[in-house]
Amino acid sequence: MTRADAETPLPEIDSSLVRQLEEASYRAWPSLRTERLGGWLLRSANGHTRRANSVNVLERDDGASLSERIVLAEKYYASLALPVIFRLTPLSEPELDGLLEARGYQKCDRTLTMFGEAQVAEQKDATVTLETAPSARWFEGFCENSPVPPENRQTLRSMLDRVEGHVCYASVMEAGRAVAFGMSVVEGQRAGFFEILVAPDRRGSGLGRRIVQSLMAWANQDMGATEMWLQVVADNAPAVTLYRSFGLEPIYAYHYRIKPNV
């Protein structure tokens, strides 16, 4: 049965591939702490990014009821003084989204996971600097343009220190400042791409393409990766179009549910 919605048609779900990519995403964008609640992962990283501070369903189980687990998750995040966020992928229990909606959770940030084969013709761009660790220039420029609040920057450093796999950080310098950023993490023959970012005043100038092209060339030519994947907010049409031009297509979607402050 083909899964589709009114916004972005999606192919039939391959649960095995979804789980592989979800687990890879945890390693590539690690939390600082993870607790298990049955088949749920309660991830936290001092509130820096929703991906690293949310409930993620790794597998469904027949333990405590969903309602009981929701309450336990709410108590856990309350103990950390963090908002309660659920990240709902095709691995989530089908009833979970409706239960959260009934409890007043707000839905946001529908995100596409895009996947494809490596395009071996891609070449590194000479204007893109590739590094195996985040230099001060990369880190400070990324934090300024993302932006990452000063109180979250040490958390981000700690998260980057925990990334598993072969990592490459890409940047472009113009007039003495870093204006474009990205990173790739390769595990085996599969490369993921994360934090593709262009300074607001330089968007639409092709810098994102140079970053992605160079990271893909590095992953394929230097690391032997033959499969590429990334995750992008669905309503970011320019980014989705860019990634499609590199042969990536949406294969599944996820979204967040956030408990409102009351």
N, C-alpha and C positions, 0 to 999 in steps of 0.2 A: 504494500500500500504506500503510495507516494505521499509524503508529508509536504504541505504547502500552506502558505497564508497569503493574505491580500497584499503584503508588502514585498516579500522576497520568496520566490519559490525555492523549496529545499528538496533535496533528493531523499530517498528512503534512508532512514537512520541506520547507520552501522554502529551498534552499541559498543562493539569491541574497539573500534577506532575512536569513538567518542571518549571512552575511558582512557585509552592510551594518551590522547591529546590533553585531556583534563589532568591526568597525573603529570604529564610533561609540563603543563602550565604551572602546577604547584612547585615544581623544582626550578623552573625558570624565573618565577616571580614568588619567591618563598615568603611565608609568614615567619614571624619570630617565635611563634608558639602555636601548636596545633593540639587540640584535644579531640578524642573520639567520643561520639554519642551514637552508639550503634553503628550504622553505616554512614553517619554524617561526620564531616570534619568541621570542627569549630576553629577557624583560623583567625589569628589576631597579630597585628603589627603596630601597636600604638596608634591605630586609627589611620595609618597612611595607606590609602587606596582601598576601594571597596573589594577588589579581588583578594587582598590579603587580610581582610577584616570582615569575613562573612561566613555563614553556614554554607558548606558545599556538600552535596550528596554524592558520595563516591559509589555507594551501592545501597539498594533497598534491602530491608530486613524485616523480620516479623517480631521485633522486640517490643518496646513500649509503643503505645499508640502515637500517631502523628501529633495529636493535640498535646499529649504529655511531653513529647520531645520538643515541641515548639516552646512550651512553658520552660522547660529545662534550659533550652538555648537562650531564652530571654533572660533568665536568671544569671546565666554564665556571662553574657555580655554586660549586663547591669553591674556585675561584680568587677568588671574591668573599666566601668564608666565609659563604655563604647556604645554607639547606636547598634540596634539589632538589624542585621542585614542578611537576607537569604539570596544566594545566587542559584538560580534555577536553570538547570540544563536538562537535556533529554534523559539523564540518569536519575533525575528526581522522581519521587513518587507522583503519579498523575494527579492525586487528590491534593497535593501540598499547595499548589498555587491558589486553588479555590479557598482552602482553609485560611491561608494568609490574607487573602483579599477580604474574607469575612471578618477577620480580626483588625481590619483597617490598614493593613500594610499597603503602601503606595508602590505601584509598578513603575520602573524606569529603566533607561539605558539598555534597550534591546541591542544585542551584540551578535555579530556574525562570526563564526569560525570559518575561515577560508583555507582551502587546501589545494595542492596541485603538484605536478611533477616539476623538477628543476629544468630551467631553460639553459642549456649548456652554452648557448651563444652569449650569455651576459658577460660583460667585462667590467672590471673595477674602474671607477672614474678617478682620474688623476687628482681631482680637487677634493676627494674624500679621504680623510685620515682614518685608518683602521688600527685599533689597539686591542691588546688582549686584557687590559684592565682599564677601568674608568679613570682617566687622568684628571687632574684638578680642573683643567680647561673644560673637559667633557662634563664633569660633575657640576661645576659651578654654573656653566652655561645652561645645562639641562634644568637645574633647580630654578634658575632665573626665569626661563621661558615656559616652564610647565604650567604654572609655577608651583614649587614646593615650599611651603612656609618654613621659616628658619627652625621652628621647633620640631619639624619632621625630618630635617636633613640627616641627622645622625641615624634615625631609623632607616632611611633610605640607604645610607652607607652599609648598615648592618645587613639589610636585605640583599644588596648586591654582593656582599662578601659570602653569602650563603648560596648563591646561584650554583647549580650543578650542571656539569657538561662543559663543552668547549665554548667559550664566550668570545664574541668580538663586539667592540664598541666603535661606532662610526660617527664622524662629525665633519662638518664643513666650516671653515673659517672664512670670514669676510671682514676686511678692514679691522683686523685685530680682534674680532669677537666670533665666538662660535654661534652659528645661526641655524644649524640643522643637526639632528641627533638620531641615533637608533642603536639597537643592539640585536644580536642574533645568538641563539643558543643551539648548538648541535649535539644531539645524542644519537649515536649510531649513524644511520643514513637519513635522519630526519632533522630539518632545521626549522626552528621557530623564530619569529621576528617580533620584537617588542619595543615599546616606547619610541615609535617613529614620530618625531616632533620637529616642526619648523617654526622659527621665531615668527610671531604674528605679523611683523612688518615685511616678512620675506615669503609669505605663503603665496602660492600660485606662480612661483618662479622656476619650478622644476627641481628644487632642492630635494624634495621628498623622493622623487624618482631616482636621483643620483644616490641617495642613501640606500634605498631598497636594492637598486641594481648592484651596488658595490657589496652589500652584505650577502646578496644571493650568489654573486660571483665567488666571494670568499667561502661561503658554505659549500658550494658545489666543487670548485676547483681546488681549494686548499684542504677541505675537510671531507670531501667525497659524498656530501649529502645529495640524495636524489629526490627527496620529497620536501616540500616547503609548506609551512602553515603559519597563520597569524589570526588574531582576533581584532575586530574593528567595530565600533559603534555603527549600527545599521543606518542611521540617518546621516552619516558622514559620507555623502554621495561622492565627493571628489576622491576620497581615500579608497572607497570601494571600487570606483572606476580605475584608479591607479593599480590596485592589486589585481584586478581582472586582466589588465594589460600584461601582467607578468604570468598569466596562466592560472591564477588562483580563482576558485569558485566557492561560494558558500556551501557548506555541507551540514551545518546545524547552527542553531541560534540558542542564546540564553538571555535571561534578563534578571534584574534584581527586584526584590521586594523589600521595602524599608519601613520599619515600624515608625509611625509618626511620633514626635515628641508631644506628650500630653501632660 
